[in-house]
Amino acid sequence: MYVLISGVIVAALSFEVSFRRSWNLSRNYELLGPAQRLAVRRRALWPVGCGLVCMLVEWIVLHFFQGTLVSALIWLNVTFVGGSFIGVIAGTTNRV
């Protein structure tokens, strides 16, 4: 039960942080050229990439040490990556 609640909290916080970061990076998005837009999206996706690397390490650890603690860590990392990715998508979309 606590793992589920903590996963929801991690997803909400990672969404908010990622959304604010990507929104600040893409504030003048329509004034940027194509290469600069791509650079802004890459900078906004760094937390998602770091979360994916951590998830890969956790999967390797899970292969050797199977336990509930490792499963809980993987669950928290999945919610972090999901919240961050959705935050990036929401923050870098074009505004009307």
N, CA, C and O atoms as CSV, one atom per row, in Angstrom:
chain,resi,resn,atom,element,x,y,z
A,1,MET,N,N,0.821,-1.194,0.000
A,1,MET,CA,C,0.000,0.000,0.000
A,1,MET,C,C,0.866,1.259,0.000
A,1,MET,O,O,0.600,2.215,-0.727
A,2,TYR,N,N,1.922,1.235,0.844
A,2,TYR,CA,C,2.789,2.408,0.922
A,2,TYR,C,C,3.586,2.604,-0.360
A,2,TYR,O,O,3.905,3.733,-0.731
A,3,VAL,N,N,3.905,1.513,-1.031
A,3,VAL,CA,C,4.645,1.622,-2.283
A,3,VAL,C,C,3.782,2.288,-3.345
A,3,VAL,O,O,4.281,3.094,-4.131
A,4,LEU,N,N,2.507,1.967,-3.377
A,4,LEU,CA,C,1.603,2.575,-4.344
A,4,LEU,C,C,1.439,4.071,-4.082
A,4,LEU,O,O,1.477,4.875,-5.014
A,5,ILE,N,N,1.259,4.436,-2.836
A,5,ILE,CA,C,1.108,5.853,-2.478
A,5,ILE,C,C,2.391,6.613,-2.784
A,5,ILE,O,O,2.345,7.712,-3.336
A,6,SER,N,N,3.538,6.034,-2.430
A,6,SER,CA,C,4.797,6.716,-2.713
A,6,SER,C,C,5.040,6.814,-4.219
A,6,SER,O,O,5.636,7.788,-4.679
A,7,GLY,N,N,4.592,5.827,-4.992
A,7,GLY,CA,C,4.722,5.905,-6.445
A,7,GLY,C,C,3.896,7.034,-7.039
A,7,GLY,O,O,4.350,7.724,-7.952
A,8,VAL,N,N,2.693,7.225,-6.531
A,8,VAL,CA,C,1.852,8.331,-7.004
A,8,VAL,C,C,2.487,9.668,-6.650
A,8,VAL,O,O,2.465,10.599,-7.455
A,9,ILE,N,N,3.051,9.768,-5.454
A,9,ILE,CA,C,3.711,11.016,-5.051
A,9,ILE,C,C,4.930,11.290,-5.923
A,9,ILE,O,O,5.140,12.424,-6.352
A,10,VAL,N,N,5.732,10.268,-6.190
A,10,VAL,CA,C,6.910,10.432,-7.045
A,10,VAL,C,C,6.497,10.830,-8.456
A,10,VAL,O,O,7.136,11.691,-9.061
A,11,ALA,N,N,5.456,10.229,-8.985
A,11,ALA,CA,C,4.996,10.575,-10.333
A,11,ALA,C,C,4.523,12.016,-10.392
A,11,ALA,O,O,4.835,12.728,-11.346
A,12,ALA,N,N,3.780,12.458,-9.393
A,12,ALA,CA,C,3.278,13.837,-9.386
A,12,ALA,C,C,4.416,14.844,-9.257
A,12,ALA,O,O,4.432,15.853,-9.962
A,13,LEU,N,N,5.358,14.582,-8.374
A,13,LEU,CA,C,6.473,15.511,-8.194
A,13,LEU,C,C,7.388,15.549,-9.414
A,13,LEU,O,O,7.831,16.623,-9.822
A,14,SER,N,N,7.674,14.392,-9.996
A,14,SER,CA,C,8.529,14.384,-11.180
A,14,SER,C,C,7.843,15.045,-12.367
A,14,SER,O,O,8.501,15.690,-13.183
A,15,PHE,N,N,6.515,14.890,-12.470
A,15,PHE,CA,C,5.789,15.581,-13.523
A,15,PHE,C,C,5.907,17.090,-13.344
A,15,PHE,O,O,6.173,17.811,-14.306
A,16,GLU,N,N,5.712,17.565,-12.128
A,16,GLU,CA,C,5.738,19.007,-11.885
A,16,GLU,C,C,7.120,19.592,-12.152
A,16,GLU,O,O,7.233,20.635,-12.796
A,17,VAL,N,N,8.159,18.942,-11.673
A,17,VAL,CA,C,9.518,19.450,-11.876
A,17,VAL,C,C,9.883,19.422,-13.359
A,17,VAL,O,O,10.443,20.387,-13.879
A,18,SER,N,N,9.575,18.342,-14.027
A,18,SER,CA,C,9.896,18.221,-15.448
A,18,SER,C,C,9.080,19.195,-16.289
A,18,SER,O,O,9.595,19.766,-17.250
A,19,PHE,N,N,7.817,19.388,-15.938
A,19,PHE,CA,C,6.979,20.332,-16.669
A,19,PHE,C,C,7.522,21.745,-16.536
A,19,PHE,O,O,7.627,22.465,-17.529
A,20,ARG,N,N,7.870,22.150,-15.314
A,20,ARG,CA,C,8.396,23.508,-15.122
A,20,ARG,C,C,9.720,23.704,-15.837
A,20,ARG,O,O,9.967,24.763,-16.414
A,21,ARG,N,N,10.579,22.682,-15.804
A,21,ARG,CA,C,11.874,22.805,-16.469
A,21,ARG,C,C,11.703,22.914,-17.978
A,21,ARG,O,O,12.307,23.786,-18.602
A,22,SER,N,N,10.906,22.062,-18.563
A,22,SER,CA,C,10.729,22.106,-20.011
A,22,SER,C,C,9.958,23.344,-20.443
A,22,SER,O,O,10.199,23.871,-21.530
A,23,TRP,N,N,9.028,23.822,-19.604
A,23,TRP,CA,C,8.293,25.039,-19.947
A,23,TRP,C,C,9.218,26.242,-19.923
A,23,TRP,O,O,9.120,27.115,-20.785
A,24,ASN,N,N,10.122,26.301,-18.941
A,24,ASN,CA,C,11.081,27.405,-18.889
A,24,ASN,C,C,12.062,27.345,-20.046
A,24,ASN,O,O,12.441,28.384,-20.587
A,25,LEU,N,N,12.480,26.148,-20.434
A,25,LEU,CA,C,13.403,26.024,-21.559
A,25,LEU,C,C,12.748,26.417,-22.878
A,25,LEU,O,O,13.412,26.952,-23.765
A,26,SER,N,N,11.459,26.156,-23.011
A,26,SER,CA,C,10.788,26.420,-24.282
A,26,SER,C,C,9.905,27.659,-24.215
A,26,SER,O,O,8.907,27.745,-24.929
A,27,ARG,N,N,10.258,28.608,-23.373
A,27,ARG,CA,C,9.443,29.808,-23.216
A,27,ARG,C,C,9.312,30.586,-24.530
A,27,ARG,O,O,8.215,31.020,-24.879
A,28,ASN,N,N,10.401,30.763,-25.249
A,28,ASN,CA,C,10.380,31.474,-26.533
A,28,ASN,C,C,10.525,30.472,-27.682
A,28,ASN,O,O,11.324,30.667,-28.598
A,29,TYR,N,N,9.756,29.426,-27.614
A,29,TYR,CA,C,9.887,28.309,-28.545
A,29,TYR,C,C,9.630,28.725,-29.989
A,29,TYR,O,O,10.330,28.276,-30.895
A,30,GLU,N,N,8.642,29.572,-30.209
A,30,GLU,CA,C,8.307,29.948,-31.588
A,30,GLU,C,C,9.358,30.841,-32.229
A,30,GLU,O,O,9.385,30.977,-33.452
A,31,LEU,N,N,10.229,31.457,-31.425
A,31,LEU,CA,C,11.283,32.309,-31.965
A,31,LEU,C,C,12.557,31.535,-32.285
A,31,LEU,O,O,13.476,32.084,-32.893
A,32,LEU,N,N,12.623,30.283,-31.891
A,32,LEU,CA,C,13.824,29.479,-32.092
A,32,LEU,C,C,13.810,28.802,-33.454
A,32,LEU,O,O,12.754,28.547,-34.032
A,33,GLY,N,N,14.997,28.518,-33.947
A,33,GLY,CA,C,15.128,27.765,-35.189
A,33,GLY,C,C,14.989,26.277,-34.929
A,33,GLY,O,O,14.895,25.854,-33.777
A,34,PRO,N,N,14.975,25.475,-35.992
A,34,PRO,CA,C,14.792,24.025,-35.821
A,34,PRO,C,C,15.887,23.368,-34.972
A,34,PRO,O,O,15.591,22.499,-34.152
A,35,ALA,N,N,17.139,23.772,-35.158
A,35,ALA,CA,C,18.229,23.173,-34.381
A,35,ALA,C,C,18.127,23.560,-32.909
A,35,ALA,O,O,18.397,22.746,-32.027
A,36,GLN,N,N,17.740,24.796,-32.652
A,36,GLN,CA,C,17.595,25.238,-31.264
A,36,GLN,C,C,16.414,24.556,-30.588
A,36,GLN,O,O,16.471,24.260,-29.395
A,37,ARG,N,N,15.349,24.304,-31.333
A,37,ARG,CA,C,14.200,23.582,-30.767
A,37,ARG,C,C,14.597,22.162,-30.373
A,37,ARG,O,O,14.195,21.668,-29.319
A,38,LEU,N,N,15.380,21.515,-31.218
A,38,LEU,CA,C,15.848,20.166,-30.912
A,38,LEU,C,C,16.742,20.175,-29.675
A,38,LEU,O,O,16.657,19.273,-28.841
A,39,ALA,N,N,17.596,21.187,-29.553
A,39,ALA,CA,C,18.468,21.294,-28.378
A,39,ALA,C,C,17.657,21.504,-27.105
A,39,ALA,O,O,18.006,20.968,-26.053
A,40,VAL,N,N,16.578,22.280,-27.191
A,40,VAL,CA,C,15.721,22.506,-26.024
A,40,VAL,C,C,15.066,21.198,-25.606
A,40,VAL,O,O,15.004,20.894,-24.415
A,41,ARG,N,N,14.581,20.428,-26.556
A,41,ARG,CA,C,13.959,19.143,-26.210
A,41,ARG,C,C,14.957,18.170,-25.621
A,41,ARG,O,O,14.627,17.421,-24.702
A,42,ARG,N,N,16.182,18.172,-26.143
A,42,ARG,CA,C,17.209,17.291,-25.581
A,42,ARG,C,C,17.529,17.667,-24.142
A,42,ARG,O,O,17.649,16.793,-23.284
A,43,ARG,N,N,17.669,18.961,-23.872
A,43,ARG,CA,C,17.947,19.396,-22.497
A,43,ARG,C,C,16.800,19.065,-21.568
A,43,ARG,O,O,17.019,18.744,-20.400
A,44,ALA,N,N,15.590,19.137,-22.068
A,44,ALA,CA,C,14.433,18.818,-21.231
A,44,ALA,C,C,14.323,17.321,-20.957
A,44,ALA,O,O,13.744,16.926,-19.945
A,45,LEU,N,N,14.863,16.486,-21.834
A,45,LEU,CA,C,14.760,15.038,-21.673
A,45,LEU,C,C,15.884,14.418,-20.845
A,45,LEU,O,O,15.871,13.205,-20.636
A,46,TRP,N,N,16.846,15.191,-20.371
A,46,TRP,CA,C,17.942,14.647,-19.572
A,46,TRP,C,C,17.457,13.893,-18.340
A,46,TRP,O,O,17.961,12.797,-18.093
A,47,PRO,N,N,16.505,14.408,-17.541
A,47,PRO,CA,C,16.056,13.628,-16.379
A,47,PRO,C,C,15.437,12.286,-16.760
A,47,PRO,O,O,15.588,11.305,-16.032
A,48,VAL,N,N,14.750,12.236,-17.885
A,48,VAL,CA,C,14.152,10.970,-18.325
A,48,VAL,C,C,15.257,9.973,-18.676
A,48,VAL,O,O,15.158,8.795,-18.333
A,49,GLY,N,N,16.289,10.427,-19.345
A,49,GLY,CA,C,17.403,9.551,-19.687
A,49,GLY,C,C,18.129,9.032,-18.461
A,49,GLY,O,O,18.500,7.859,-18.407
A,50,CYS,N,N,18.336,9.896,-17.476
A,50,CYS,CA,C,18.975,9.457,-16.233
A,50,CYS,C,C,18.110,8.430,-15.513
A,50,CYS,O,O,18.629,7.460,-14.960
A,51,GLY,N,N,16.808,8.632,-15.516
A,51,GLY,CA,C,15.908,7.658,-14.900
A,51,GLY,C,C,15.942,6.317,-15.617
A,51,GLY,O,O,15.857,5.269,-14.977
A,52,LEU,N,N,16.064,6.340,-16.938
A,52,LEU,CA,C,16.144,5.086,-17.693
A,52,LEU,C,C,17.439,4.332,-17.404
A,52,LEU,O,O,17.434,3.104,-17.331
A,53,VAL,N,N,18.553,5.058,-17.238
A,53,VAL,CA,C,19.811,4.414,-16.878
A,53,VAL,C,C,19.707,3.776,-15.498
A,53,VAL,O,O,20.160,2.649,-15.298
A,54,CYS,N,N,19.109,4.494,-14.545
A,54,CYS,CA,C,18.909,3.926,-13.205
A,54,CYS,C,C,18.011,2.693,-13.264
A,54,CYS,O,O,18.236,1.730,-12.532
A,55,MET,N,N,17.000,2.716,-14.124
A,55,MET,CA,C,16.113,1.565,-14.251
A,55,MET,C,C,16.872,0.359,-14.814
A,55,MET,O,O,16.639,-0.771,-14.385
A,56,LEU,N,N,17.765,0.587,-15.758
A,56,LEU,CA,C,18.563,-0.505,-16.307
A,56,LEU,C,C,19.434,-1.128,-15.221
A,56,LEU,O,O,19.541,-2.352,-15.137
A,57,VAL,N,N,20.053,-0.299,-14.397
A,57,VAL,CA,C,20.868,-0.818,-13.296
A,57,VAL,C,C,20.005,-1.613,-12.328
A,57,VAL,O,O,20.425,-2.664,-11.843
A,58,GLU,N,N,18.813,-1.126,-12.045
A,58,GLU,CA,C,17.929,-1.848,-11.133
A,58,GLU,C,C,17.488,-3.186,-11.717
A,58,GLU,O,O,17.349,-4.160,-10.978
A,59,TRP,N,N,17.269,-3.252,-13.017
A,59,TRP,CA,C,16.909,-4.534,-13.634
A,59,TRP,C,C,18.052,-5.531,-13.514
A,59,TRP,O,O,17.823,-6.722,-13.305
A,60,ILE,N,N,19.293,-5.041,-13.648
A,60,ILE,CA,C,20.450,-5.927,-13.485
A,60,ILE,C,C,20.537,-6.415,-12.044
A,60,ILE,O,O,20.793,-7.594,-11.803
A,61,VAL,N,N,20.325,-5.520,-11.088
A,61,VAL,CA,C,20.337,-5.912,-9.678
A,61,VAL,C,C,19.208,-6.897,-9.399
A,61,VAL,O,O,19.407,-7.850,-8.645
A,62,LEU,N,N,18.046,-6.697,-9.976
A,62,LEU,CA,C,16.922,-7.602,-9.778
A,62,LEU,C,C,17.244,-9.005,-10.297
A,62,LEU,O,O,16.777,-10.005,-9.752
A,63,HIS,N,N,18.046,-9.060,-11.355
A,63,HIS,CA,C,18.419,-10.364,-11.899
A,63,HIS,C,C,19.209,-11.183,-10.878
A,63,HIS,O,O,19.044,-12.400,-10.798
A,64,PHE,N,N,20.070,-10.517,-10.095
A,64,PHE,CA,C,20.895,-11.223,-9.129
A,64,PHE,C,C,20.261,-11.326,-7.745
A,64,PHE,O,O,20.399,-12.351,-7.077
A,65,PHE,N,N,19.569,-10.277,-7.309
A,65,PHE,CA,C,18.962,-10.252,-5.979
A,65,PHE,C,C,17.471,-9.995,-6.128
A,65,PHE,O,O,17.047,-8.855,-6.317
A,66,GLN,N,N,16.693,-11.032,-6.045
A,66,GLN,CA,C,15.254,-10.875,-6.196
A,66,GLN,C,C,14.646,-10.655,-4.827
A,66,GLN,O,O,14.766,-11.494,-3.934
A,67,GLY,N,N,13.994,-9.516,-4.673
A,67,GLY,CA,C,13.382,-9.210,-3.396
A,67,GLY,C,C,12.348,-8.116,-3.548
A,67,GLY,O,O,12.214,-7.504,-4.607
A,68,THR,N,N,11.630,-7.885,-2.482
A,68,THR,CA,C,10.570,-6.882,-2.543
A,68,THR,C,C,11.135,-5.469,-2.556
A,68,THR,O,O,10.523,-4.567,-3.130
A,69,LEU,N,N,12.299,-5.258,-1.932
A,69,LEU,CA,C,12.886,-3.921,-1.922
A,69,LEU,C,C,13.295,-3.500,-3.329
A,69,LEU,O,O,13.068,-2.356,-3.724
A,70,VAL,N,N,13.892,-4.408,-4.082
A,70,VAL,CA,C,14.305,-4.089,-5.445
A,70,VAL,C,C,13.076,-3.852,-6.317
A,70,VAL,O,O,13.089,-2.968,-7.174
A,71,SER,N,N,12.031,-4.619,-6.113
A,71,SER,CA,C,10.798,-4.413,-6.875
A,71,SER,C,C,10.185,-3.056,-6.560
A,71,SER,O,O,9.658,-2.391,-7.452
A,72,ALA,N,N,10.250,-2.642,-5.302
A,72,ALA,CA,C,9.732,-1.332,-4.919
A,72,ALA,C,C,10.557,-0.215,-5.545
A,72,ALA,O,O,10.006,0.798,-5.974
A,73,LEU,N,N,11.871,-0.394,-5.600
A,73,LEU,CA,C,12.730,0.610,-6.243
A,73,LEU,C,C,12.436,0.717,-7.734
A,73,LEU,O,O,12.414,1.814,-8.291
A,74,ILE,N,N,12.211,-0.415,-8.370
A,74,ILE,CA,C,11.874,-0.385,-9.797
A,74,ILE,C,C,10.537,0.314,-10.005
A,74,ILE,O,O,10.382,1.084,-10.952
A,75,TRP,N,N,9.580,0.056,-9.139
A,75,TRP,CA,C,8.279,0.715,-9.252
A,75,TRP,C,C,8.431,2.230,-9.107
A,75,TRP,O,O,7.832,2.986,-9.871
A,76,LEU,N,N,9.221,2.673,-8.141
A,76,LEU,CA,C,9.419,4.109,-7.962
A,76,LEU,C,C,10.141,4.723,-9.158
A,76,LEU,O,O,9.837,5.847,-9.558
A,77,ASN,N,N,11.093,3.994,-9.728
A,77,ASN,CA,C,11.798,4.505,-10.890
A,77,ASN,C,C,10.889,4.562,-12.113
A,77,ASN,O,O,10.985,5.499,-12.905
A,78,VAL,N,N,10.022,3.590,-12.278
A,78,VAL,CA,C,9.065,3.609,-13.394
A,78,VAL,C,C,8.138,4.816,-13.271
A,78,VAL,O,O,7.858,5.489,-14.263
A,79,THR,N,N,7.666,5.087,-12.067
A,79,THR,CA,C,6.791,6.251,-11.896
A,79,THR,C,C,7.557,7.546,-12.111
A,79,THR,O,O,6.993,8.513,-12.622
A,80,PHE,N,N,8.848,7.586,-11.728
A,80,PHE,CA,C,9.651,8.784,-11.965
A,80,PHE,C,C,9.826,9.037,-13.454
A,80,PHE,O,O,9.630,10.159,-13.921
A,81,VAL,N,N,10.194,8.003,-14.200
A,81,VAL,CA,C,10.400,8.155,-15.647
A,81,VAL,C,C,9.091,8.527,-16.335
A,81,VAL,O,O,9.075,9.391,-17.212
A,82,GLY,N,N,7.997,7.884,-15.945
A,82,GLY,CA,C,6.700,8.193,-16.556
A,82,GLY,C,C,6.260,9.622,-16.282
A,82,GLY,O,O,5.816,10.324,-17.190
A,83,GLY,N,N,6.381,10.052,-15.037
A,83,GLY,CA,C,6.003,11.428,-14.699
A,83,GLY,C,C,6.878,12.450,-15.395
A,83,GLY,O,O,6.386,13.472,-15.871
A,84,SER,N,N,8.180,12.179,-15.457
A,84,SER,CA,C,9.092,13.102,-16.132
A,84,SER,C,C,8.801,13.190,-17.625
A,84,SER,O,O,8.802,14.278,-18.199
A,85,PHE,N,N,8.554,12.048,-18.248
A,85,PHE,CA,C,8.300,12.040,-19.685
A,85,PHE,C,C,7.006,12.789,-20.011
A,85,PHE,O,O,6.970,13.578,-20.955
A,86,ILE,N,N,5.969,12.554,-19.254
A,86,ILE,CA,C,4.704,13.262,-19.494
A,86,ILE,C,C,4.874,14.754,-19.235
A,86,ILE,O,O,4.289,15.574,-19.943
A,87,GLY,N,N,5.667,15.115,-18.229
A,87,GLY,CA,C,5.934,16.526,-17.963
A,87,GLY,C,C,6.677,17.205,-19.097
A,87,GLY,O,O,6.391,18.355,-19.432
A,88,VAL,N,N,7.636,16.495,-19.695
A,88,VAL,CA,C,8.373,17.057,-20.835
A,88,VAL,C,C,7.441,17.259,-22.020
A,88,VAL,O,O,7.478,18.301,-22.674
A,89,ILE,N,N,6.618,16.278,-22.291
A,89,ILE,CA,C,5.681,16.389,-23.418
A,89,ILE,C,C,4.718,17.553,-23.187
A,89,ILE,O,O,4.445,18.325,-24.105
A,90,ALA,N,N,4.208,17.678,-21.968
A,90,ALA,CA,C,3.265,18.762,-21.681
A,90,ALA,C,C,3.952,20.121,-21.715
A,90,ALA,O,O,3.332,21.110,-22.107
A,91,GLY,N,N,5.221,20.191,-21.310
A,91,GLY,CA,C,5.902,21.481,-21.254
A,91,GLY,C,C,6.443,21.970,-22.573
A,91,GLY,O,O,6.598,23.177,-22.757
A,92,THR,N,N,6.739,21.066,-23.512
A,92,THR,CA,C,7.341,21.492,-24.768
A,92,THR,C,C,6.353,21.568,-25.925
A,92,THR,O,O,6.754,21.861,-27.051
A,93,THR,N,N,5.085,21.314,-25.678
A,93,THR,CA,C,4.111,21.428,-26.757
A,93,THR,C,C,3.918,22.897,-27.121
A,93,THR,O,O,4.083,23.785,-26.285
A,94,ASN,N,N,3.576,23.131,-28.347
A,94,ASN,CA,C,3.361,24.512,-28.798
A,94,ASN,C,C,2.103,25.091,-28.159
A,94,ASN,O,O,1.074,24.427,-28.042
A,95,ARG,N,N,2.220,26.320,-27.759
A,95,ARG,CA,C,1.071,27.010,-27.176
A,95,ARG,C,C,0.407,27.892,-28.229
A,95,ARG,O,O,1.069,28.401,-29.134
A,96,VAL,N,N,-0.867,28.062,-28.106
A,96,VAL,CA,C,-1.621,28.880,-29.059
A,96,VAL,C,C,-1.565,30.332,-28.649
A,96,VAL,O,O,-2.139,31.186,-29.324
